[in-house]
Amino acid sequence: MNPSPGLVRPEERLDHLLTQDLRIIQSPEVFSFSLDAVLLARFAGVPPKGKILDLCTGNGVIPLLLTTRTEANIDGVEIQPRLADMARRSVELNGLGGRVRIVEADLKRWARAEENAGQYDAVTVNPPYLPRESGQHKNNPYVAMARHEIGCTLEDVVAACSTAIRRGGRVSMVHRPARLADLLEAFRRYRLEPKRIRFVHPKRTSEANMVLIEALKEGKPEVRLLPPVIVHEDGCGYTEELQDIFYGRKTELEDMPIGDG
């Protein structure tokens, strides 16, 4: 696939998105996607059709990956103009303008709009992990906003998810295990009942450094703790499960979403 004139700027690069027939526009000046986004896109329970929302969409990697799993229409919401522009151009580059829409907006206000509230069958979000006051912010403002709760807090994100999702819809998030208690408390406060939790470990002997969570809007209390995702085998590169995801042999992690309830 050759990029159309003007879609990729001189300071940007065009990367293959795994081995799918997809490409994504990235730049060394801007926060690039990483493993957490890929795992979330492969973990989230998504409907075969309908409407999906991806909050904190960045350069649009999660909506792009989700198009390999569903025929649903997907909206990505991003507050940073440069990232939203890159995401729109990646969507155009892949010929997905009829299925994926990128919206430049503040999720705190956008989800509450009458035309958006309760309209989605599934929501995904890879939010900033670190509280605003934690550590030093990077000099790069794009990296700082992606990592720290500068544009939105965890509560802002969970509230937006709860507002946008329909009753019985699924909300999927990736975060850090250190924030798990905060996540569970916020989910239940906003009527999102945790259903699936899966920890991600760099190695079998390492503690988890990511957690994947799926919740059901107004679901019944019942949560499943799934087998861990192991990223690296000792001295042998990626595990078979990760290779399947990276090299396109599978488009989702093995576990299937729990039924409604």
N, C-alpha and C positions, 0 to 999 in steps of 0.2 A: 504494500500500500504506500503510495507516494503522497506526501503531504501537499495540500493545496497551497498555492502562493499566499503568503501572509499569515498562515495559521501558526507557524513556528517562528519565533523572533530570534534574532542573532544571539541573545544571551541565554537562550533556552536550548534544551535537547529533547529529542524524541526517543522515549524508551519503549521497549516491548513490555507488555503487561503479562508476565509469566509466558506461557506458550500459547495462550489464547490468541486469536487473530485480532488483537486489540493493541493500540499504542496510546501512550499518555505523554502529555507535555509536562516537562519538569524543568527546574532551574536550580543551579547551585546557590542562587541568591534567596531561595524560598524553601521553606520546610517541605521535604519530600515525604512521600508515604513510606511506611515501613511494615514489618511483619504483623503488627497488631491490626492494621486495616485489612490485610489479606485474610487473616484468621477470622475476623468479625464477618467479613463478606461470605465466608465459607461455613460459618457457624449459625448465622441468623436463620430463624424460621421465616420463610417468605412464601406468599401465596403464588400459585401458578399464573394468576391474573389479578387485576385489581390495581391498587395504588400503594406505593411504598415511598417513604420519606427517609432521607439520610440527612441528619443534622450534623453541623460542623464538617461539611463535606470536603473542605480543603480543595485539592485540585481534581476532585471528582473520582478518585480511584474506586471507592465502594460502589457508587452507582454503575460504573463501567463493569466491574466484576459481577454485580448482581444481574446484569443483562444476560449472562451465560447460564443463569439458573431459573429465570422466570420471564414471562411475557408481560408482566405488569408494567404500568407506567411508573416512572421513578422521578421524584423531585429531590434535588440536592440543595440545601440551604447553607450559604457561606457568608460570613460577615465581612471578610477581607476582600476588597475589590479586585486586587491583583490575582488572588487565588481563584475567585469566582470566574474571572475572565479566562484564566488558563483552563479551568474545568469546562467552560462553554466551548472553547476551541478544541479540546480533546473530544468532546461529544460530537462536534461537527466533523472532526477528522475521521472518526469511526463510523460516520453515517448513522448516528443514533438519535438525531434531533427529534424524530417522531416518537421516541420512547422516554428520553431523559431530558429533563428541564433543570437548569441551574438557576437558582434565585439568589441574588445578592441581598441579604437581609439580616437583621438582628433576630435570632430565634426567640428572644424573650417577647418580642411584639408580634412576630410573624405567626407563631402558632396560635395566638389568641384571636387572630382575624377570623371573622365569621365564616369566610369561604374556606378556611383551612381546618378549623376545629372539628375533631371527630371524623375526618375525611379519609384516614389512612388505615389500611389493613395491616401494615407492618411499619415499624420505625427502627432504623439503625442509627447508632451514634458512637463515634470515637472522640470523646470530649477531651479537653485539657485535663491532665492528671493532677497537676500540682496546685495547691492553694496559692492565691496571689502573693501572700507574704512569705512563702517558703523559698529559701535559697536566693541566689542572685539571678535576675533576669538576664537573658542573653542580650548582647548588643543588637542582634538582628531582631527587629520587631515581629517578623513573621514567625520566627522560631519561638520567641517569647510568648506570643499569643496562642500558639499551638500547644505549648507545654503548660502554661500557667493560666489560672482562672481570671484572666484580665477582662475578656469580653463577656464571660458568663461563668457562673459558679455551678457546682454540681447540682444544687437545688434548682437553679434556673433550667438546666438541661433536663432534669427529671420532670419538672413541671411542664416544660414544652412537650416532652414525649407524651405525657398523660393527656394533655389537652388535644394534641393532634391525632392520637390513636382512637379508633372506634372501640366500643365495648367488645371484648373478646379478641381484640387484635394483639399482636406480639410486639414487644419492645426488646431489642437486643443491643447490648453495650459491651465494650471492652474497656477495662480500667486496670488499676494496680491493686493487688491484693491488700495492701496497707489501708485502702479506702473501703474495704468490703463492708465493714459495719455501717459506715456512712451510707453506702449504696443501698443496702437492704432496708435500712431505716427510712431513707428517702423514698424508695420504691413503694413501700407499704403505705406511707403517708399520702402518696399520690395515687393510691388504688391500683398499683401495679404489683401483682403477686408474683414473686420469683418462682420460676418453674424449673429452669435448668442452670446449673453452674458448672463450669469446666475451667480448671486451672491450667496454666501454660508454664512449663518448666524448661529452662535452657538445656539442662541435662537431667538424667534420671536421678542423679545425686544432688541436684541443686534445688533450692526452694523456689517456689513459683514467683515469676516476675510479671505475670499478666493473669487476669481473670476474665472469662467470658460469661455473661449473664443474659438469660432471656426471661422476660416476665410477661404475664398475661393481664390485660386490663380487666379488672374486677373478677379475676379468676379465684378459684377455691384454693385454700392453703395446701400446698403440696410441692415440695422442691426435690429435685433429683441432683445428686452430686455425681457427675459423670467421670469416667476415667480421665486421667490427665493427658494433655497434649505434651509430648516430649519433642523438643525441637532438634537437638543434636544427639547422635550416638557418640559415645566416647571415642574419639579418634577416627570416626567414620563419616563425618559430614552429617547431612540432614537425615533424620529418620525416614523410614519408608512412607509413613503417613504424610510428612511434610513434603517429600519428593512428589508424592501423588498430587498434592495441592499445587506445588510450584510448577510442575511440568505438565499440568493440564489433564492428567489421567483421571482426576476426580474434580468435581466442581463444588463439593461440600464435604465437611467433616462427617465421619461415619454416622454419628448419632442423629436420629431424626427428631424433629420437634415433638413435644408431648401434645396429645390431643386436647381439644378445648375442655375446660372444666375448672 
